[in-house]
């Protein structure tokens, strides 16, 4: 049976609350990077704004940003990207009172009556995730051909031979449309391909090698010598790994830097806002986002990802967001964003990716 997305049911704008609602108030930005007082902050849900008697959907949204009206459309911008004089929607109500409507139930997500007292309502290490895996298999097969799959990864994958190989096979089979990570994932993945170690440990036996603590630094240094990762791969005859396969199959990757980075590798963004812009450029048209073993990057990606996406043909579809981690805290961190956009799986990420790859690339 083929995977079917939930259908989006738009609001009924013939209802009295929509008809009688006033137009949203627009005020100019007083200066670059500053919103007017009483600005409206966006959520993860579809939001409509009444302008000139018409209800307009913000098509590319992001939570904690502001709605900008320009030439018949609503644009969503970070505060830092605002320009003086841009027209900003103001108002703090959400149910048409000020020409603003936040719409959380458009995908008709199934609701189940819950007892006041019931066991195991959260997502924990004791939760059975078999159905989650089955749903994820179907979703990824669907979005490989009909969407965009973005992966957000911590460096844990690089420490295991099978996990690196499993994710590489996902790239080869078209399940990776973009990768968001930090300097560490790329460094240790390239170290594994170059020296067969990650942080000096053999990626298969996990045994530390003599002077192995130099290995990741030697790898960074060698990449910097060649100037680009692509040149390093070519000149050093690298033929395996996550970054190698991203380069080979033209899967874009964004490496966001941090204060503790070694080196770093040449493509790492040193400016945090440039990194944020590069991440959002990949997230803005994503339909499935899977975050694994990185709390910091998961929260960053989660804040950029709305619960919906307006497709090129004008249809509205939901965005699936998964967080996979061995730590329950990391998995449940985004649970208050709404179940449509954040689904948690508590497990070892190496095992998770191996199981996923076995099913999807068999």
C-alpha positions in Angstrom: 0.0 0.0 0.0 1.4 3.4 -1.0 2.0 6.1 1.6 -0.7 8.8 1.8 -0.2 12.2 3.3 -2.9 13.6 5.5 -5.0 16.0 3.5 -5.0 19.7 4.5 -8.4 21.2 5.1 -8.2 25.0 4.9 -10.3 27.3 7.1 -13.8 28.1 6.1 -13.4 31.8 5.4 -17.2 32.2 5.0 -17.6 31.8 8.7 -18.6 35.0 10.5 -15.4 35.5 12.4 -13.4 35.6 9.2 -15.9 37.8 7.3 -16.3 40.4 10.1 -12.6 40.4 11.1 -10.8 43.7 10.5 -7.7 43.9 8.3 -4.5 43.2 10.0 -2.6 46.3 11.1 0.7 47.0 9.3 3.3 49.2 10.8 6.7 50.1 9.3 9.9 48.8 10.8 11.5 51.8 12.6 15.0 50.8 11.7 17.1 48.0 10.2 16.8 44.8 12.3 14.0 46.1 14.5 10.3 45.3 14.5 7.6 47.8 15.6 6.1 47.5 19.0 3.4 44.9 19.4 4.7 42.9 16.5 3.2 39.5 15.8 5.6 36.5 16.4 5.1 33.5 14.1 4.4 29.9 15.3 5.0 26.5 13.7 1.4 26.4 12.4 -0.2 27.8 9.2 -1.1 31.5 9.8 -3.4 33.7 7.8 -3.5 37.5 7.7 -6.3 39.6 6.4 -5.0 42.2 4.0 -7.2 44.3 1.8 -10.1 42.1 2.7 -8.3 38.9 1.6 -6.9 36.2 3.9 -3.3 35.5 2.9 -1.3 32.4 4.1 2.4 32.9 5.1 3.9 30.3 2.8 7.4 30.0 4.1 7.1 30.3 7.8 9.5 30.1 10.8 8.6 30.3 14.5 9.8 33.4 16.5 10.0 35.5 13.3 7.7 38.3 12.0 5.3 38.6 9.2 6.2 41.2 6.5 3.7 42.3 3.8 5.0 43.2 0.4 3.4 43.3 -3.0 0.5 41.0 -2.2 2.4 38.4 -0.2 3.3 37.6 3.3 7.0 37.0 3.9 8.4 35.7 7.2 11.7 37.2 8.3 14.1 37.0 11.2 14.4 40.3 13.1 18.0 40.7 12.0 16.9 40.7 8.4 14.3 43.4 8.6 14.8 46.6 6.7 13.7 50.0 7.8 10.2 50.8 6.4 9.1 47.2 5.7 5.5 46.7 6.7 5.2 44.4 9.7 2.0 42.7 11.0 1.3 43.8 14.5 -1.1 42.2 17.0 -1.0 39.5 19.7 -4.4 37.8 19.2 -4.7 34.6 17.1 -8.4 34.1 16.3 -9.3 36.8 13.8 -9.7 39.6 16.4 -6.9 41.6 14.7 -7.0 40.1 11.3 -4.6 37.3 12.4 -5.6 33.6 12.4 -3.4 30.8 13.7 -4.6 27.4 12.4 -3.3 24.4 14.2 -5.7 21.7 13.1 -5.6 21.8 9.3 -4.3 18.3 8.9 -7.0 16.7 11.0 -4.6 14.8 13.2 -6.2 11.8 14.9 -7.2 12.6 18.5 -7.7 9.8 21.1 -9.6 10.2 24.3 -7.2 9.7 27.2 -7.9 8.6 30.7 -7.0 11.1 33.4 -4.6 8.5 34.8 -2.7 6.3 32.3 0.8 4.7 32.2 3.6 5.5 29.6 2.1 8.5 27.9 5.5 10.0 27.1 8.4 8.8 24.8 11.0 7.0 26.8 13.5 4.1 26.6 10.6 1.8 27.5 8.4 2.9 24.5 7.9 0.4 21.7 8.9 2.1 18.4 8.1 -0.7 15.9 5.2 1.3 14.4 7.3 4.4 14.3 9.8 2.5 12.1 7.1 1.2 9.8 5.7 4.7 9.4 9.1 6.1 8.8 9.9 3.5 6.1 6.7 4.4 4.2 7.3 8.2 4.6 10.9 8.1 3.4 10.0 6.0 0.4 7.3 8.6 -0.4 9.4 11.6 0.1 12.4 10.3 -1.8 10.3 10.8 -4.9 7.8 13.5 -3.8 9.6 15.6 -1.2 12.9 16.7 0.3 14.5 14.8 3.1 16.9 16.7 5.3 19.1 15.0 8.0 20.6 16.7 11.0 23.5 14.7 12.5 25.8 14.7 15.4 29.3 13.0 15.2 28.2 9.8 16.8 27.8 8.1 13.5 31.4 8.5 12.5 32.6 6.3 15.4 31.1 3.2 14.0 31.9 1.4 10.8 28.4 0.0 10.2 26.7 3.3 10.9 28.9 5.2 8.4 28.2 2.5 5.8 24.5 2.5 6.5 24.1 6.3 6.1 26.3 6.1 3.0 23.9 3.7 1.4 21.0 6.0 2.2 22.8 8.7 0.2 23.5 6.3 -2.6 19.8 5.3 -2.8 18.5 8.9 -2.9 17.2 9.3 0.7 19.4 12.2 1.5 18.6 15.6 -0.1 20.7 17.6 2.4 22.8 17.1 5.5 23.1 19.6 8.4 25.9 19.0 10.9 29.0 20.6 12.5 32.7 20.5 12.0 33.0 17.3 14.1 30.9 15.0 12.0 32.7 15.9 8.8 36.1 15.8 10.5 35.8 12.4 12.0 34.0 11.0 9.0 36.9 12.1 6.8 39.4 10.9 9.4 37.7 7.5 9.2 38.1 7.4 5.5 41.7 8.7 5.6 43.1 6.9 8.6 40.5 4.3 9.5 40.0 6.0 12.9 37.6 8.4 14.6 39.2 10.5 17.4 42.1 8.0 17.1 40.0 4.9 17.7 39.7 2.2 15.0 36.1 2.6 13.7 35.6 -1.2 13.7 37.5 -2.5 16.7 37.2 0.7 18.8 40.8 0.2 19.8 42.9 3.4 20.3 45.8 3.8 18.0 49.3 5.0 18.9 49.3 8.8 18.8 45.7 8.5 17.6 44.8 11.8 19.3 46.7 13.5 16.4 44.6 11.8 13.7 41.7 14.2 13.5 44.1 17.2 13.5 46.2 15.6 10.8 43.0 15.1 8.7 41.9 18.7 9.1 45.4 20.0 8.4 45.5 17.9 5.2 42.1 19.1 4.0 43.2 22.7 4.6 46.4 22.0 2.7 44.4 21.0 -0.4 41.9 23.9 0.2 38.6 22.0 -0.3 37.1 18.7 0.8 36.6 17.8 -2.8 40.3 18.2 -3.6 41.3 16.3 -0.5 39.0 13.4 -1.6 40.5 13.3 -5.0 44.2 13.7 -4.1 44.1 11.3 -1.2 42.0 8.7 -3.1 39.2 8.7 -0.5 36.5 6.2 -1.5 34.1 5.8 1.4 32.1 7.6 4.1 29.3 10.1 4.6 31.0 13.2 3.2 32.6 11.3 0.3 29.1 10.1 -0.8 27.6 13.6 -0.3 30.2 14.9 -2.7 29.8 12.0 -5.1 26.0 12.2 -5.3 25.7 16.0 -5.0 23.9 16.0 -1.7 24.5 19.4 -0.2 25.8 19.7 3.3 26.0 22.6 5.7 28.6 22.6 8.4 27.9 25.1 11.2 30.8 26.0 13.4 31.0 26.3 17.2 33.4 28.0 19.6 35.2 24.7 20.3 36.0 23.7 16.8 39.4 22.4 15.8 40.8 23.7 12.5 38.1 23.9 11.3 37.5 22.3 7.9 37.4 24.8 5.0 33.6 24.8 4.4 32.6 25.3 8.1 30.7 28.5 8.7 32.5 30.6 11.3 29.7 33.2 11.5 26.7 31.8 13.3 24.2 33.9 11.4 25.6 32.8 8.0 25.4 29.2 9.3 21.8 29.8 10.3 21.0 31.3 6.8 22.6 28.3 5.1 20.7 25.8 7.3 17.4 27.6 6.6 18.1 27.6 2.9 17.9 23.8 3.1 15.1 23.6 5.7 12.7 26.0 4.0 11.6 23.5 1.4 12.1 20.3 3.4 9.2 17.9 3.8 10.9 15.5 6.3 13.5 16.4 8.8 15.3 13.7 10.9 17.6 14.9 13.7 20.0 12.4 15.3 22.3 12.6 18.3 22.7 16.4 18.4 20.6 18.4 20.8 22.0 21.8 19.8 21.5 21.3 16.0 18.2 19.6 16.6 16.8 22.6 18.5 18.2 24.9 15.8 16.6 22.9 13.0 13.4 22.6 15.0 13.0 26.3 15.4 13.4 26.7 11.6 10.9 24.1 10.7 7.1 24.8 10.4 4.5 22.1 10.6 3.5 22.7 7.0 4.9 23.4 3.6 3.3 25.0 0.5 4.3 22.9 -2.4 5.0 24.2 -5.9 1.5 23.2 -7.1 0.0 25.3 -4.3 -1.1 22.4 -2.1 -0.3 22.5 1.6 1.2 19.4 3.2 2.6 18.7 6.6 6.2 18.5 7.4 7.4 15.5 9.4 10.0 16.1 12.1 11.8 13.3 13.9 14.3 13.5 16.8 16.3 10.4 17.5 18.6 10.1 20.5 19.7 7.8 23.3 18.9 10.6 25.8 15.2 11.0 26.7 15.8 14.7 27.4 16.9 15.4 23.9 14.1 13.5 22.3 11.4 15.2 24.4 12.9 18.7 24.2 10.7 19.6 21.2 7.6 17.7 22.3 5.8 21.0 23.1 6.0 22.0 19.5 3.1 19.8 18.6 2.9 16.1 17.6 2.5 16.9 13.9 6.0 18.4 13.8 8.1 16.5 16.4 8.2 12.7 16.8 10.7 11.2 19.2 12.5 7.9 19.1 14.7 6.9 22.1 17.4 4.6 20.8 21.1 4.3 20.0 21.4 6.3 16.7 23.9 3.8 15.2 21.4 1.0 15.6 18.6 3.3 14.3 20.4 4.2 11.1 21.6 0.6 10.4 18.0 -0.7 10.8 16.7 2.1 8.6 19.2 1.4 5.9 18.7 -2.3 5.9 15.0 -1.9 5.2 15.3 1.0 2.7 18.2 -0.2 0.6 17.6 -4.0 0.5 
